Amino acid sequence: MSSAVDVDVAIVGAGIHGAGIAQAAAAAGHSVLLLEQTAPAAGSSSRSSKLIHGGLRYLETGQFHLVRESLHERVMALTGGRGAEVVCEAVGKPELVAEAFAMVKPTGVLQLVGVNPKGSRVPIDLFDVHFREIRIHGAYGRGTAFRRALAMLPKLGVKRLVGAKFPLARIEEAFAHATAGRGAKTVIMP
C-alpha cells in the first residue's frame, strides 16, 4: 500500500538559494520536498535509495537516464503520479530544468532560480506546456523580487545556514571550507 503525499513546493538543489526557498516555503505553511545530491543517502549502493538523495550526481558523469529514474520517477512515486504544484530549479543546469518541468503537476509552476549559462537550450515538449497548462517563471533579481527576498530574511532564521565564519586574513581556509561543501554558506568577514 503506497501513501502518496501532497507536495506544494519541490526544490531541485539545496544550495543557498534552494535552502532559502525551502525555508521560506515551509515558513509560509507549504509542504516542501528538497532534492539535493549530497544528502545522507547519497553514498548508498542501492539505486533505489539514491532516487532523491543521490540522483543529481549522475549529471556530472553524463548518466542522464539514471537522473530521470532518480528524480522524476521518485517524485512521481512520492506524489502518487501528481507531481508538485511548484517546482523550483535552483542549480542552473539545463538538464535539471527539463527534469524539473516533468515534475510539475498540471496547472502548476516551474520556477527557474538557478541561472543557466547564456545560450542554454532546454528540450521541453511545448505541447506538454499547453496540455498540462504549466506556467514557467524566471527570477534574476530585477524588479521587486530581490527587495522582497531581502525583507524576508530576518523572518527565516537564515543564520542557521551559515556553516562557518572566517576573518579576511584566513580567506584561503574559508574557500577550502566552502569548496569542501561544509555547510550551506561560508562567511568571510572583514
Secondary structure, DSSP 8 states (H G I E B T S, - for coil): -------SEEEE--SHHHHHHHHHHHHTT--EEEE-SSSGGGG-S-GGGGTTTTTTHHHHTT-HHHHIIIIIHHHHHHTTT--EEEEEE-S--HHHHHHHHHTEEEEEEEEE-S---TT------HHHHHHHT-EEEE--S-TTHHHHHHHHHHHHTGGGGEEEEEEGGGHHHHHHHHHTT-SSEEEEE-
